[in-house]
Amino acid sequence: MFHRQMRRRFLITMSLAIFAAFALQISNSYAMADTPSEITVLVPGASGKTGRFVMEILAEQGYDARGMTRNVERAAAASEGDYSWVKGDVKNPDDLIAAMDGVSYVICTIGTQEPTGENSPEFVDYGGVKNLVDAAKAANVKHFVLLSSAGASREDPENRLNKMFGNVVIWKHRGENYLKESGLDYTIVRPGGLLENIYDQGTRGLKFEQGDMGTGIIHRGDVAAVLVAALQDPSAKSKSFELYSDENAPADNWRDGGFAGLETD
């Protein structure tokens, strides 16, 4: 009987010790989680139409938003927020080393509308993304969120955007693939037609789709909200998806498990 009681006490003591260690590990993991004020997010393309919305939302949520642009003076003058800016051209890898200093996350919103020349999609939507991915990997960035385009995965030369803008959607897809193969944690968002004046930001629900066969429109501000939400959501990692507005769904319908329902790449 004595030995049986001792054995029971020993097992209880060990169980409590294991439980305490597990609880401490969970507590420490929460304690080590980054808060927005401790996080610097680099936004290449921050002076663009969608990038501006990203900067606004990051600032509203308390992140240290660092916009990257080729013309800091012009971007700062056009911006209504008190953001930090860094000069950088995505075609120049040396620029990106300094831009990535102290950066934890990247939201890439770059894109060109020049169909030919040194700023064509080959050198910006693909080459620029490639350079940013390499720099982010060297800087140990935790998560790279990439703004792409619906239809990118099909690489269809007959796509209207490809015909108008130097195969832009094809080059975007090649940029996507480079990111996927980099080893970085990533999320790739492919919005439909981007607009700002058909409905008000945040007033419609959103549709997350995969398979790249749909069509639709979406407010740039709603796209920006999804890009920012993906930053620290584990269920958004290693996923590529299309994004459209849904006038029949309530606003913010996507915030409760929108990423979780998607398949990983």
Buried (B, 14 or more C-beta within 10 A) or exposed (E): EEEEEEEEEEEEEEEEEEEEEEEEEEEEEEEEEEEBEEBBBBBBBBBBBBBBBBBBBBBEBEBBBBBBBBEBEEBBEEBEEEBEBBBBBBBEBEBBBEBBEEBBBBBBBBBBEBBEEEBBBBBBBBBBBBBBBBBBBEBEBBBBBBBBBBBBBBBBEEBEBBEEBBBBBBBBBBBBBBBBEBEBBBBBBBBBBBEEEEBEBEEBBBBBBBEBEBEBBBBBBBBBBBBBBBBBBEBBBBBBBBBBBBEEEEBBBBEEEBBEEBEEE
